[in-house]
């Protein structure tokens, strides 16, 4: 994978969140790491299928959308609340912003 390796903190968070039981106590940092990993996987697939976006801004919008979709699914399936979701969104944005800036998307 181009951004996060399979043994990265984000990949481990992704596995832990996906394998957590329903209504698990998941930290917003863990959810954020998992969402950023899922978003980058989805972005790489999108680029492979459709080519890279025309601009950095469009790439960030796509990645944010993929992270949001992952978080929405986790909130629904794990029984989390609005506050957990917002904290996780902030953590995911931070993870993604760091990686997008480092690699110029």
N, C-alpha and C positions, 0 to 999 in steps of 0.2 A: 504494500500500500504506500502511496506517495507521501502522505502527511503523517499518519500515526502508524507505527509498526504494530504488529499483532501482539507484542508484549509490552506496549506502552501503557501508562496509567489509564489513558482513555479507553483502550481496548479492554483492559481488565474491568474498568467500571461498567462498560457496555455489557460484558458477560455477566457481571454480578447483578446488574439491574434486570436484564432479561431473564435471569434464572431465579430472581427473588419471588417468594410466594405473594399471593394477593394481599394487599393492605400491609405490605412490609414497611418497616421503618427505614426509609432511604434518605440519606442526606442530600441536600440540594447540590453539594459539590460533586457527589457521586453521580447524581442524575445529570448534572451539567457536563461532566466528563463523558458519560455515556452518550448524551445527545450530540456532543461535538464529534465523537467518533462515528456515530451513525450518520451524521450530516456529511462528513467528509467521504464516507463510503458511498453515500448516495450521489454526492457531487462528482466523484470520480466515475461512477457508472453513467451519470448524465453526460459528462464530457466524452466518455468513450462512445456513447450512443449518438450524441448530437454535436460534438465538437465543443471547444471552449467558448464561453460567452464573449461577447464583443468588448466588454469593459470590466474593470475591477469591481465597480459598483454593482453590476449585474451579477457577477460571481458571488459577492457577499450576500446579495438578496436571495439567490438560490440556496446558498448554504444556510442562511438564517431560516428559510422556509423549511428545509429538510430537518433542521434541528427542532423547529417548532412542531412539525408533524410527529417526530419521535416523542417529544415531551407530551403532546396531546394524547398520544396512544398510551403512554405510561401513566399519565394522570387518570385516564379512564380505567385502565386494567389493574392498576395498583391501588386505587382508592385514595389518591392524594388530593389535597385541597388547593385552593387558589394561591395561597401564600407559598406553599411548596413549589407550585408551578412557576411562580414569578421569580423566586429565588433560584430555581434551577435554570430558568431562562437567562438570568444574569450570569450565572456561572458558565453556561454553555457559550454565551456571547464572548465572555472573556477568553475561554479556551480557543474558540474559533478565531477571534481577532488576533491572538498571539500567533497562531499558525499561519493565518492568511498574510499577515504583515511579514513574517519571516520568509515565506516562500513566494511572496508576490502572486498569490493564488495560483 
